[in-house]
Amino acid sequence: MHIEALVRMANQIGDFFDAMPDRAEALEGIVQHLRKFWDPRMRRELLAHVDAGGDTGLSATVMDAIGRHRAALG
């Protein structure tokens, strides 16, 4: 899958959970959604994109979720 599509989908998930009043719960929700509904190859590609550095195109919320709960995605 193209990374642009993965970034767009991850940001849409982040937008949904960003509306939650509890920030910690929102970040956990993002990661749980990615674990539950994304194929492992999709998660690996997203993490490789983050590891490449630079401007990932990911929202601050999604980046925060990945940073705090990365082990759950691996």
Backbone hydrogen bonds in HBPLUS format (Angstrom, degrees):
<---DONOR---> <-ACCEPTOR-->    atom                        ^
c    i                          cat <-CA-CA->   ^        H-A-AA   ^      H-
h    n   atom  resd res      DA  || num        DHA   H-A  angle D-A-AA Bond
n    s   type  num  typ     dist DA aas  dist angle  dist       angle   num
A0005-ALA N   A0002-HIS O   3.04 MM   3  5.51 127.3  2.33 109.4 121.3     1
A0006-LEU N   A0002-HIS O   3.24 MM   4  6.66 156.1  2.30 148.0 155.0     2
A0007-VAL N   A0003-ILE O   2.83 MM   4  6.04 162.6  1.86 156.5 160.8     3
A0008-ARG N   A0004-GLU O   2.98 MM   4  6.14 160.0  2.02 142.6 148.4     4
A0009-MET N   A0005-ALA O   2.93 MM   4  6.13 164.2  1.95 149.9 154.0     5
A0010-ALA N   A0006-LEU O   2.84 MM   4  6.00 163.2  1.87 150.8 156.0     6
A0011-ASN N   A0007-VAL O   2.91 MM   4  6.07 158.0  1.96 149.8 155.8     7
A0012-GLN N   A0008-ARG O   3.00 MM   4  6.26 147.4  2.11 144.1 153.1     8
A0013-ILE N   A0009-MET O   2.99 MM   4  6.30 156.0  2.05 150.9 157.0     9
A0014-GLY N   A0010-ALA O   2.87 MM   4  6.13 158.3  1.92 146.7 153.5    10
A0015-ASP N   A0011-ASN O   2.82 MM   4  6.05 150.2  1.91 144.9 152.5    11
A0016-PHE N   A0012-GLN O   3.13 MM   4  6.39 155.1  2.19 144.2 149.7    12
A0017-PHE N   A0013-ILE O   3.10 MM   4  6.44 169.2  2.11 158.4 159.4    13
A0018-ASP N   A0014-GLY O   2.78 MM   4  5.73 137.5  1.95 144.7 157.2    14
A0019-ALA N   A0016-PHE O   3.42 MM   3  5.99 158.1  2.47 109.1 114.5    15
A0020-MET N   A0017-PHE O   3.03 MM   3  5.57 165.0  2.05 116.3 121.2    16
A0026-ALA N   A0022-ASP O   2.94 MM   4  6.21 151.1  2.02 151.2 160.3    17
A0027-LEU N   A0023-ARG O   2.95 MM   4  6.25 161.7  1.99 157.0 160.4    18
A0028-GLU N   A0024-ALA O   3.06 MM   4  6.24 160.8  2.10 146.1 151.5    19
A0029-GLY N   A0025-GLU O   2.87 MM   4  6.01 149.2  1.96 141.8 151.0    20
A0030-ILE N   A0026-ALA O   3.01 MM   4  6.33 150.0  2.10 149.6 156.3    21
A0031-VAL N   A0027-LEU O   3.28 MM   4  6.56 168.2  2.30 149.7 151.4    22
A0032-GLN N   A0028-GLU O   2.88 MM   4  6.08 162.6  1.92 153.1 158.7    23
A0033-HIS N   A0029-GLY O   2.93 MM   4  6.02 154.2  2.00 144.2 150.9    24
A0034-LEU N   A0030-ILE O   3.01 MM   4  6.33 162.0  2.04 151.6 156.2    25
A0035-ARG N   A0031-VAL O   2.90 MM   4  6.14 157.9  1.95 151.8 158.1    26
A0036-LYS N   A0032-GLN O   2.90 MM   4  5.98 157.5  1.95 146.6 152.8    27
A0037-PHE N   A0033-HIS O   2.88 MM   4  5.85 166.5  1.90 156.9 159.9    28
A0038-TRP N   A0034-LEU O   3.07 MM   4  5.14 146.3  2.18 128.3 134.7    29
A0042-MET N   A0039-ASP O   2.90 MM   3  5.27 125.0  2.21 108.9 123.1    30
A0043-ARG N   A0039-ASP O   3.15 MM   4  6.58 157.0  2.20 154.5 161.3    31
A0044-ARG N   A0040-PRO O   2.90 MM   4  6.13 160.4  1.94 150.9 156.3    32
A0045-GLU N   A0041-ARG O   2.97 MM   4  6.12 156.8  2.03 143.8 149.9    33
A0046-LEU N   A0042-MET O   2.99 MM   4  6.22 156.9  2.04 147.9 154.1    34
A0047-LEU N   A0043-ARG O   2.93 MM   4  6.16 162.8  1.96 152.4 156.9    35
A0048-ALA N   A0044-ARG O   2.88 MM   4  6.06 155.0  1.95 147.9 154.9    36
A0049-HIS N   A0045-GLU O   3.02 MM   4  6.19 149.6  2.11 141.5 149.5    37
A0050-VAL N   A0046-LEU O   3.02 MM   4  6.37 153.3  2.09 147.0 154.1    38
A0051-ASP N   A0047-LEU O   2.86 MM   4  6.10 160.2  1.90 149.9 155.6    39
A0052-ALA N   A0048-ALA O   2.98 MM   4  6.14 132.1  2.22 139.0 150.7    40
A0053-GLY N   A0050-VAL O   3.10 MM   3  5.67 156.5  2.16 112.6 119.6    41
A0063-MET N   A0059-SER O   2.97 MM   4  6.24 166.3  1.98 155.7 160.0    42
A0064-ASP N   A0060-ALA O   2.90 MM   4  5.99 153.9  1.97 142.4 149.6    43
A0065-ALA N   A0061-THR O   2.94 MM   4  6.19 157.4  1.99 147.5 153.6    44
A0066-ILE N   A0062-VAL O   2.92 MM   4  6.17 163.7  1.95 154.2 158.1    45
A0067-GLY N   A0063-MET O   2.86 MM   4  6.00 161.0  1.90 147.4 153.4    46
A0068-ARG N   A0064-ASP O   2.95 MM   4  6.10 155.8  2.01 149.9 155.4    47
A0069-HIS N   A0065-ALA O   2.96 MM   4  5.91 149.2  2.05 146.7 154.8    48
A0072-ALA N   A0069-HIS O   3.06 MM   3  5.65 138.7  2.24 114.6 124.8    49
A0073-LEU N   A0070-ARG O   2.84 MM   3  5.32 150.1  1.92 115.2 124.7    50
